[in-house]
Amino acid sequence: MTLDRDQPAAPLAIQLPIGLEQPVSPDVVRALILAGLAARRDGRLEADSGDLIAALASLPEEPSAPPASRPTPSAGRGGRVAASVTPYRDGPYLLRGEFALRDQGGAPIETHRATVALCRCGRSKIRPFCDGTHKAIGFQAASGAEASTPDA
């Protein structure tokens, strides 16, 4: 089999567990490969979220190609686009959608991505972003809200 360099490359896609294909950018494929290699180096068969976060952080700031399809964040109150925050069990907060990240003085913090992982363990060397340190220190936290106790 030979490759015809004049023909455009086939779009990249990953097979989701529910049987659908999701188009992805070459950078996503690269990050998945890097995460898998990191897991193998550590003697594990499967990559975890920390491996993927570290792989994403190693990618260049500018994507090599736009994604074939990007989910549209849901509209919030007043028709504004809403961001979503997902706390990952024993890991970071993932911030997705249209958002502006600022420090306490109001200065913008550049992200260059539509999804960022924010440190939840407090030990990242690149705060406010996650660097995977939570795995090394054994950080533990639930994915959902903690149970509230009634006031006594």
C-alpha positions as CSV (number, residue, x, y, z in Angstrom):
1,M,0.0,0.0,0.0
2,T,1.3,3.5,-0.9
3,L,0.3,6.8,0.4
4,D,-0.8,9.4,-2.2
5,R,0.5,12.7,-0.7
6,D,-1.8,14.7,-3.1
7,Q,-4.9,13.3,-1.4
8,P,-6.1,14.9,1.8
9,A,-5.7,12.8,4.9
10,A,-8.8,11.0,6.2
11,P,-10.4,12.8,9.2
12,L,-9.3,11.5,12.6
13,A,-11.9,10.0,14.9
14,I,-12.0,8.0,18.1
15,Q,-14.6,5.2,18.7
16,L,-16.7,6.0,21.8
17,P,-17.9,3.2,24.1
18,I,-21.5,3.9,23.0
19,G,-20.6,3.0,19.4
20,L,-20.3,6.5,17.9
21,E,-17.3,8.1,16.3
22,Q,-16.1,11.5,17.6
23,P,-13.9,13.6,15.2
24,V,-10.7,14.7,16.9
25,S,-7.7,16.9,16.0
26,P,-4.3,15.5,15.5
27,D,-3.2,17.1,18.8
28,V,-5.8,15.0,20.7
29,V,-4.5,11.9,19.0
30,R,-0.9,12.9,20.0
31,A,-2.0,13.5,23.6
32,L,-3.7,10.1,23.8
33,I,-0.5,8.4,22.5
34,L,1.7,10.3,24.9
35,A,-0.6,9.4,27.8
36,G,-0.5,5.8,26.9
37,L,3.3,5.8,26.6
38,A,3.6,7.4,30.1
39,A,1.4,4.7,31.6
40,R,3.5,2.0,29.9
41,R,6.7,3.6,31.3
42,D,5.1,3.4,34.8
43,G,4.3,-0.3,34.2
44,R,0.5,0.3,33.9
45,L,-1.7,-1.1,31.1
46,E,-4.0,1.9,30.9
47,A,-3.5,5.7,31.1
48,D,-5.4,7.7,33.6
49,S,-6.5,11.3,33.7
50,G,-3.2,12.5,35.2
51,D,-1.3,11.0,32.3
52,L,-3.6,12.7,29.8
53,I,-3.4,16.0,31.6
54,A,0.4,15.9,31.6
55,A,0.3,14.9,27.9
56,L,-2.0,17.8,27.1
57,A,0.3,20.2,28.9
58,S,3.2,19.1,26.8
59,L,1.5,20.0,23.5
60,P,2.3,23.3,21.8
61,E,0.2,26.3,22.7
62,E,-1.3,26.6,19.2
63,P,-3.1,23.6,17.9
64,S,-1.7,22.0,14.7
65,A,-5.2,21.9,13.2
66,P,-8.7,22.9,14.2
67,P,-10.9,20.1,15.6
68,A,-13.3,18.6,13.0
69,S,-16.1,19.2,15.4
70,R,-16.3,21.1,18.7
71,P,-19.2,20.7,21.1
72,T,-21.2,23.8,21.7
73,P,-21.5,24.8,25.3
74,S,-25.1,25.2,26.5
75,A,-26.5,28.7,26.9
76,G,-27.0,29.9,30.5
77,R,-29.3,32.6,31.8
78,G,-29.9,35.5,29.5
79,G,-28.7,33.6,26.5
80,R,-25.0,33.8,27.6
81,V,-22.8,30.8,26.8
82,A,-22.1,28.8,30.0
83,A,-19.0,27.1,31.2
84,S,-19.1,23.8,33.0
85,V,-16.8,22.6,35.9
86,T,-16.4,18.9,36.5
87,P,-14.6,17.7,39.6
88,Y,-12.8,14.5,38.8
89,R,-12.5,11.9,41.6
90,D,-9.0,12.2,43.2
91,G,-8.1,14.7,40.5
92,P,-8.5,18.2,39.1
93,Y,-11.5,20.3,38.2
94,L,-12.0,20.3,34.4
95,L,-13.3,23.7,33.2
96,R,-15.0,23.5,29.7
97,G,-16.8,25.9,27.5
98,E,-16.6,29.7,27.1
99,F,-14.9,31.2,30.1
100,A,-12.4,33.8,31.2
101,L,-9.9,32.9,33.8
102,R,-8.6,35.8,35.9
103,D,-6.4,36.2,39.0
104,Q,-7.7,37.8,42.1
105,G,-6.6,41.2,40.8
106,G,-8.6,40.8,37.7
107,A,-5.7,40.2,35.3
108,P,-6.4,37.6,32.6
109,I,-4.8,34.2,32.9
110,E,-4.2,32.9,29.3
111,T,-5.4,29.3,28.7
112,H,-5.3,28.9,24.8
113,R,-7.7,25.9,25.2
114,A,-11.4,25.3,25.5
115,T,-10.9,22.8,28.3
116,V,-8.4,23.3,31.2
117,A,-7.6,21.2,34.3
118,L,-7.5,23.3,37.4
119,C,-5.5,22.1,40.5
120,R,-7.6,20.8,43.4
121,C,-4.9,19.3,45.6
122,G,-3.0,22.6,46.0
123,R,0.4,21.1,45.2
124,S,0.7,21.8,41.4
125,K,3.8,23.6,40.3
126,I,1.8,25.4,37.6
127,R,-1.1,26.6,39.6
128,P,-3.9,27.3,39.0
129,F,-3.5,24.5,36.4
130,C,-3.1,20.8,37.3
131,D,0.3,19.2,36.6
132,G,-0.7,15.7,37.8
133,T,0.9,16.0,41.3
134,H,-2.3,14.8,42.9
135,K,-1.4,11.3,41.8
136,A,2.1,11.4,43.4
137,I,0.8,12.7,46.7
138,G,-2.3,10.4,47.0
139,F,-4.8,13.3,46.9
140,Q,-8.3,12.0,47.5
141,A,-11.6,13.9,46.9
142,A,-15.0,12.8,45.7
143,S,-16.3,13.7,42.2
144,G,-19.6,15.0,43.6
145,A,-20.6,17.4,46.3
146,E,-19.7,16.4,49.8
147,A,-22.5,15.6,52.1
148,S,-23.6,18.6,54.1
149,T,-24.3,18.3,57.8
150,P,-27.3,20.2,59.3
151,D,-26.5,23.0,61.6
152,A,-26.6,22.0,65.3
